Amino acid sequence: SVLIYPNPLSEVLSIKSDTKIESVEIFDMTGKSVLKINSNFDIIPVNALKQGIYLVNITTAEGQITKKVSVVR
């Protein structure tokens, strides 16, 4: 299981997972990739993202999980 918090978020996105995270990619609602992380998955800075809704695609050893988050300013 994967836990993303806080939601809504403003400065950082925190991710906790029972399995090893391989990558995290954040997409805006048009499907454009706006951030890709390949290491240091515990706390991801998102202060460069504009306010809005985003999809967070998390790839683990067991597969992919997509979660929706809101960025507020």
Beta strands, then each sheet from edge to edge (+ up, - down):
strand 1: 2-5
strand 2: 12-17
strand 3: 21-28
strand 4: 33-37
strand 5: 43-45
strand 6: 52-60
strand 7: 63-71
sheet 1: 1+ 2- 5+
sheet 2: 4+ 3- 6+ 7-
end
